[in-house]
Amino acid sequence: MITTVNPATGDVLAKYPTATWAEVEQVLDATATARTGWSAAAPADRATVLGRAATTLRERRETLAELITAEMGKPLTEARAEVEKCALTFDYYAGNGPALLADEPVATQAHGSWVSYEPIGTVLAVMPWNFPLFQVIRFAAPTLAAGNAAILKHAPNTSGCALALADVLTAAGLPAGVFEVLLLAPDDVAPFVQRLIADDRVDAVTVTGSERAGAAIGSAAGQAVKKSVLELGGSDPFVVLADADPARTVEQAVRARFANGGQTCIAAKRFIVAQPIFDDFVERLTEAVGTLAVGDPTDPATRIGPMARADLVESVQRQVDESVAAGATVLTGGHRLPGPGFFYAPTVLTEVTPTMPVWAEETFGPVAVVTPAEDDEHAVRLANDTPWGLGASVWTRDLARGRAVAGRIRSGSVFVNAVVASDPRLPFGGTRRSGYGRELALAGIREFTNTRSWWVEQPA
């Protein structure tokens, strides 16, 4: 059984039976059968189903948001926004999917030549808990729009969200078997996922998660010679140049780091601030973070809910403690909060060096580290001092200067004077140890297609 727990109280929410391999086989057979009809459907007909899914999400917004909050602790206001973002992503592919998949004529000496984008088959998805609906829809919307079937192995602590999303798609008219959910016992996850990737009824795999999980799944996909997309960790730099507006920049810095309790791969995790404004920035940031309301995620006044699991709190505390022992200074927070639930005080650290865990590792929680930069070149070096390359942001009043600095930072996306975020109109993904492949936008819908070349001559 999988047991889900409310991270705000520690109370048990639900228990779910896990699948045996015989039941996994049944799911594989179901998707192998269902995908044939779904892939043969006109892109416009598939788009209609996705449009209905968007409507269904909005109709069920409150129930789904409450489930997200109960299972992983996201403040209810943020959970509602997540449901709406899911609906917007379905809207995007409902409105644009057929055009993005249209054949592209190519001028050659042939009578006719073009490129088509055809479904690849069944995609296995291993997804995380921090955005329990959107992380799934970020892959599922373009994958389903392209005519593929999908099998979801979700994080166990958000099993209810996985089943709720499957129910949304069923209500929208998605044929049975096109989107299936597997609930696996913890000890079965690694061997079952390996077997799934090797199975001929699975054609590709995508994972959003840790570097370790990505390496294992990418390796298995490589051995099976199957397409894989890896969306892994990040340690995004938030670079503040000397001419940035301090008040607005700090306001956005708090949002960039502490949304979702800091449990976001694209959260700003390293604040690199120009020396002339460093002290002012740190003072403003510490004051703002110290006043963040922590507590019941269903309370509209709450800005920071609980972390999703007890082990995540322990991991963040270890990173902070080891960094402080190495010389870092805690300006606010730095400790677990008393009482039931998995709450951690919003934290700001300075005097941080690149060898400390809060810099060298990904900090997946409400911890911000701030370090000074001597000039723009030094800021770029600090920003690139990481094995990851997911997102980055640069803050300045001078757009030309901001673009110049941003262009030298290695990342899958870069934002100037804006918080890093995903948008269905732009591709999402990373470089280096943040993974490879893209979700969303044109790149996302074509990621799991066969890009096929056509050359047609008149008969002799």
C-alpha positions in Angstrom: 0.0 0.0 0.0 1.0 3.6 -0.6 0.1 5.9 2.3 -0.3 9.6 1.7 0.3 12.1 4.6 -0.7 15.7 5.1 2.6 17.5 5.6 1.0 20.3 7.6 -0.3 17.9 10.3 1.3 14.5 9.8 -2.1 12.9 9.5 -2.8 10.1 7.1 -4.8 11.1 4.1 -5.4 7.9 2.2 -4.0 4.4 1.4 -3.7 3.1 -2.2 -3.1 -0.4 -3.3 0.1 -0.8 -5.5 0.3 -2.7 -8.8 1.8 -6.1 -9.3 3.8 -6.8 -12.4 0.8 -8.7 -13.8 -1.2 -5.6 -13.4 1.5 -3.5 -15.1 1.3 -6.0 -18.0 -2.4 -5.2 -18.3 -1.7 -1.5 -18.4 0.9 -2.1 -21.2 -1.6 -4.1 -23.2 -4.2 -1.4 -22.7 -2.0 1.4 -24.0 -0.7 -0.7 -26.9 -4.3 -1.2 -28.0 -5.6 2.3 -27.3 -2.8 4.3 -28.9 -3.5 3.0 -32.3 -6.9 4.7 -32.5 -5.7 7.8 -30.7 -2.7 8.3 -33.1 -5.0 7.8 -36.1 -7.4 10.5 -34.9 -7.1 13.9 -36.6 -5.0 16.4 -34.7 -8.1 18.6 -34.5 -10.1 15.9 -32.8 -7.3 15.3 -30.3 -7.2 19.1 -29.7 -10.9 19.1 -28.9 -10.4 16.6 -26.1 -7.6 18.7 -24.7 -9.8 21.8 -24.8 -12.5 19.9 -22.8 -9.8 18.9 -20.3 -9.0 22.6 -19.7 -12.7 23.2 -19.1 -12.9 20.3 -16.7 -9.9 21.5 -14.8 -11.5 24.9 -14.2 -14.7 23.3 -13.2 -12.9 21.2 -10.6 -10.3 23.9 -9.6 -11.2 24.1 -5.9 -11.3 20.4 -5.3 -8.0 19.8 -7.2 -6.3 22.7 -5.4 -7.4 21.4 -2.0 -6.0 18.0 -2.9 -2.7 19.5 -4.0 -2.4 21.4 -0.7 -3.4 18.4 1.4 -0.9 16.0 -0.3 2.2 18.2 -0.6 1.6 21.4 1.4 1.5 24.1 -1.2 -0.4 27.2 0.0 -4.0 27.0 -1.4 -3.6 30.2 -3.3 -0.6 28.8 -5.2 -2.4 25.5 -5.7 -5.3 27.3 -7.4 -2.8 29.0 -9.7 -1.3 25.7 -10.5 -4.6 24.3 -11.7 -5.2 27.3 -13.8 -1.7 27.0 -15.4 -2.6 23.4 -16.2 -5.8 24.6 -17.9 -3.8 27.2 -19.9 -1.4 24.6 -21.1 -4.2 22.4 -22.4 -5.7 25.5 -24.0 -2.4 26.2 -25.8 -2.2 22.8 -27.3 -5.9 22.7 -28.1 -5.5 25.9 -30.0 -2.1 25.4 -31.6 -1.4 21.6 -31.6 -2.7 20.9 -35.2 -0.7 23.7 -36.7 2.5 22.7 -34.8 2.1 19.2 -36.2 1.3 20.2 -39.8 3.5 18.9 -42.6 6.3 21.2 -43.6 6.9 21.5 -47.4 10.5 21.5 -48.5 11.6 22.8 -51.9 13.6 20.1 -53.7 13.8 18.7 -57.2 11.3 16.1 -56.3 7.7 16.2 -57.4 6.9 16.6 -53.7 8.9 16.6 -50.5 8.0 17.5 -47.0 8.6 16.7 -43.3 5.9 15.1 -41.2 5.7 14.8 -37.4 4.1 11.4 -36.4 3.4 9.9 -33.0 6.2 7.8 -31.6 3.9 5.5 -29.6 3.7 5.2 -25.8 5.7 7.4 -23.5 6.5 6.4 -19.9 6.6 9.4 -17.5 8.2 9.4 -14.1 7.1 12.6 -12.4 7.8 14.4 -9.1 5.5 15.8 -6.3 6.3 19.5 -6.2 3.9 20.5 -8.9 1.8 17.4 -8.8 -0.6 18.4 -11.6 1.5 20.8 -13.7 4.6 18.7 -13.9 2.5 15.9 -15.4 0.5 18.2 -17.8 3.7 19.8 -18.9 4.7 16.5 -20.6 1.2 15.1 -21.1 -0.5 17.9 -23.0 2.0 18.0 -25.9 2.6 14.2 -25.8 -1.2 13.5 -26.1 -1.7 16.3 -28.6 0.9 14.6 -30.8 -1.1 11.4 -30.8 0.9 9.4 -28.2 -0.3 7.3 -25.3 1.1 7.9 -21.8 1.9 5.9 -18.7 2.4 7.9 -15.5 4.5 6.7 -12.5 3.9 9.6 -10.1 5.6 10.4 -6.8 3.9 8.3 -4.1 3.1 11.2 -1.8 0.9 12.7 -4.6 -0.9 9.5 -5.7 -4.3 11.2 -5.2 -3.3 13.9 -7.7 -2.3 11.3 -10.3 -5.6 9.6 -10.1 -7.5 12.8 -10.1 -5.8 13.9 -13.3 -6.6 10.6 -15.0 -10.2 11.2 -14.0 -10.1 14.7 -15.5 -8.9 13.3 -18.8 -11.5 10.6 -18.8 -14.2 13.1 -18.2 -12.9 15.2 -21.1 -13.4 12.2 -23.4 -9.8 10.8 -23.7 -10.2 7.2 -24.8 -9.6 4.5 -22.2 -6.0 3.3 -22.2 -4.5 6.4 -23.7 -3.4 7.8 -20.3 -2.7 5.2 -17.5 -1.5 5.6 -14.0 0.7 3.1 -12.2 1.0 3.2 -8.4 4.1 1.2 -7.5 5.4 0.1 -4.1 8.7 1.9 -3.3 10.8 -1.3 -3.6 9.2 -2.1 -7.0 9.9 1.3 -8.6 13.5 0.8 -9.8 13.0 -2.8 -11.1 9.6 -2.1 -12.6 10.7 1.1 -14.3 13.7 -0.7 -15.8 11.4 -3.4 -17.1 9.0 -0.9 -18.5 11.7 1.0 -20.4 13.0 -2.3 -21.9 9.5 -3.4 -22.9 8.6 -3.2 -26.6 5.3 -1.6 -25.7 7.1 1.5 -24.4 8.7 3.7 -27.0 10.2 6.6 -25.0 10.6 7.8 -21.4 10.6 11.2 -19.7 11.6 12.0 -16.1 11.5 15.0 -14.0 13.4 14.5 -10.8 16.8 14.1 -9.2 20.1 13.7 -11.1 20.4 10.2 -9.7 17.0 9.2 -11.0 17.7 10.8 -14.3 21.0 9.1 -14.8 19.4 5.7 -14.1 16.5 6.2 -16.4 18.6 7.8 -19.1 21.0 4.9 -19.0 18.2 2.4 -19.2 16.7 4.2 -22.2 20.1 4.3 -23.9 20.5 0.5 -23.4 17.1 0.0 -25.0 17.9 2.6 -27.7 14.8 4.7 -26.9 14.3 8.4 -26.8 14.5 10.0 -23.3 13.9 13.5 -21.9 15.5 14.4 -18.6 14.3 17.4 -16.6 16.6 17.3 -13.5 17.8 19.7 -10.8 18.9 23.3 -10.9 20.7 25.9 -8.8 19.5 29.0 -10.6 21.5 32.2 -10.2 19.7 35.5 -9.6 22.1 38.1 -10.7 21.6 41.7 -9.5 23.6 44.3 -11.2 24.6 47.6 -9.5 22.0 49.7 -11.3 19.0 47.4 -10.4 16.0 48.9 -8.6 16.5 47.6 -5.1 12.9 47.6 -3.9 11.4 45.8 -6.9 14.4 43.4 -7.1 14.0 42.3 -3.5 10.3 41.9 -3.9 10.9 39.6 -6.9 13.7 37.8 -5.2 11.4 36.7 -2.4 8.9 35.4 -5.0 11.7 33.7 -7.0 13.1 31.8 -4.0 10.2 31.2 -1.7 7.2 30.3 -4.0 6.2 26.7 -3.3 8.3 26.8 -0.2 11.4 26.9 -2.3 10.7 23.4 -3.6 11.0 24.2 -7.2 13.7 23.2 -9.7 13.7 26.7 -11.3 13.6 28.6 -8.0 16.4 31.2 -7.6 18.8 29.5 -5.3 21.9 31.6 -5.5 21.7 35.4 -5.2 24.7 37.1 -6.8 24.6 40.8 -6.0 26.9 43.6 -7.2 29.1 44.8 -4.4 28.0 48.5 -4.4 24.4 47.5 -3.5 25.1 44.3 -1.6 24.6 45.5 1.9 21.3 47.3 1.0 20.0 44.3 -0.8 20.9 41.9 2.0 19.2 44.1 4.6 16.0 44.4 2.5 15.9 40.7 1.7 16.5 39.6 5.3 13.7 41.9 6.5 11.3 40.7 3.8 12.0 37.0 4.4 11.8 37.4 8.2 8.2 38.6 7.9 6.9 35.8 5.6 3.9 34.2 7.2 4.5 30.5 7.8 1.7 28.1 8.7 -1.5 26.4 7.7 -1.4 26.3 3.8 -5.2 26.6 3.7 -5.0 30.0 5.4 -5.1 32.8 2.7 -2.5 34.8 4.8 0.1 32.0 4.6 3.0 32.6 2.3 5.1 29.5 3.3 3.5 26.1 3.9 5.1 23.0 5.1 7.8 21.1 3.2 6.4 18.0 1.5 8.1 15.3 3.6 10.0 15.0 6.8 13.2 13.8 5.0 13.2 17.0 3.0 13.3 19.1 6.1 16.2 16.9 7.4 18.1 17.4 4.1 17.8 21.2 4.2 18.8 21.3 7.9 21.9 19.3 7.1 22.9 21.6 4.3 22.4 24.7 6.5 24.2 23.2 9.5 27.2 22.0 7.5 27.5 25.4 5.7 27.3 27.3 9.0 30.0 25.0 10.4 32.1 25.9 7.4 31.7 29.7 8.0 28.3 30.8 6.6 26.2 33.3 8.6 22.5 32.9 9.2 20.7 36.2 9.0 17.2 34.8 9.6 15.7 31.4 10.0 18.1 28.4 9.7 16.0 26.0 11.7 13.0 23.7 11.7 9.9 25.1 13.3 8.3 23.4 16.3 5.0 21.6 16.4 3.3 19.1 14.0 4.0 19.1 10.4 7.2 19.6 8.3 7.8 23.3 8.6 11.1 25.1 8.1 11.8 28.7 8.8 12.5 30.9 5.7 16.2 31.4 5.8 18.9 33.8 4.4 22.6 32.9 4.5 25.6 35.1 3.7 29.4 34.6 3.9 28.8 31.6 1.6 31.6 30.0 -0.4 31.3 27.6 -3.4 32.4 24.6 -1.4 29.6 24.8 1.1 26.5 22.5 0.6 24.1 25.4 0.2 26.0 26.5 -2.9 27.5 23.2 -4.2 24.3 21.2 -3.8 20.8 21.9 -4.9 18.8 23.3 -1.9 15.2 22.2 -2.3 13.6 24.3 0.4 13.1 27.8 1.8 16.8 28.8 1.9 18.4 31.7 0.1 22.1 32.3 -0.1 23.6 35.7 -1.0 27.1 36.5 -2.2 28.7 39.7 -3.6 30.1 40.1 -7.1 32.9 42.5 -7.8 31.7 43.4 -11.3 29.7 41.9 -14.2 32.5 39.5 -15.2 32.7 38.1 -11.7 28.9 37.8 -11.5 29.0 35.6 -14.7 31.7 33.4 -13.2 29.8 32.9 -10.0 26.6 32.2 -12.0 28.3 29.5 -14.0 30.0 28.0 -10.9 27.6 25.1 -10.8 27.2 21.8 -12.6 23.6 22.6 -13.4 22.1 24.8 -16.1 18.3 25.1 -15.8 17.3 28.8 -15.5 18.9 32.1 -14.7 17.8 35.7 -14.2 19.5 39.1 -14.5 18.2 42.3 -12.9 19.2 45.7 -14.2 17.8 49.1 -15.5 20.0 48.7 -18.6 18.5 46.2 -21.0 21.6 46.0 -23.3 23.8 45.3 -20.3 21.4 42.8 -18.9 21.2 40.9 -22.2 25.0 40.9 -22.5 25.4 39.4 -19.0 22.6 37.0 -19.5 24.1 35.8 -22.8 27.2 34.6 -21.0 25.3 32.5 -18.4 24.9 28.8 -19.3 21.2 27.8 -18.9 18.2 26.4 -20.6 16.3 29.6 -20.1 17.3 33.1 -19.0 15.1 36.0 -17.9 16.0 39.7 -17.7 14.1 41.6 -15.0 11.6 38.8 -14.6 11.4 35.7 -12.4 12.2 32.4 -14.2 9.0 30.5 -15.0 7.7 28.0 -17.5 5.2 29.1 -20.2 3.5 26.8 -22.7 4.5 29.2 -25.5 8.2 28.7 -24.8 10.3 25.5 -24.6 11.3 24.4 -21.2 14.4 22.4 -20.3 18.0 22.6 -19.2 21.6 22.0 -20.1 24.6 20.2 -18.5 23.4 18.2 -15.4 20.0 19.8 -15.5 19.2 17.3 -18.3 18.3 17.4 -22.0 15.3 17.5 -24.2 12.5 20.1 -24.1 8.9 20.3 -23.0 6.2 22.8 -24.0 5.8 25.0 -27.1 6.8 23.7 -30.5 9.8 21.8 -29.2 7.6 20.0 -26.7 5.0 18.7 -29.1 7.7 17.5 -31.5 9.9 15.9 -28.8 8.1 12.6 -28.9 7.4 12.4 -32.6 9.1 10.7 -35.5 10.4 13.5 -37.7 9.8 11.9 -41.0 11.2 13.0 -44.4 9.1 12.4 -47.5 10.3 12.4 -51.1 7.8 11.6 -53.9 8.5 11.4 -57.6 6.0 11.0 -60.5 5.9 7.5 -61.9 8.1 7.0 -65.0 
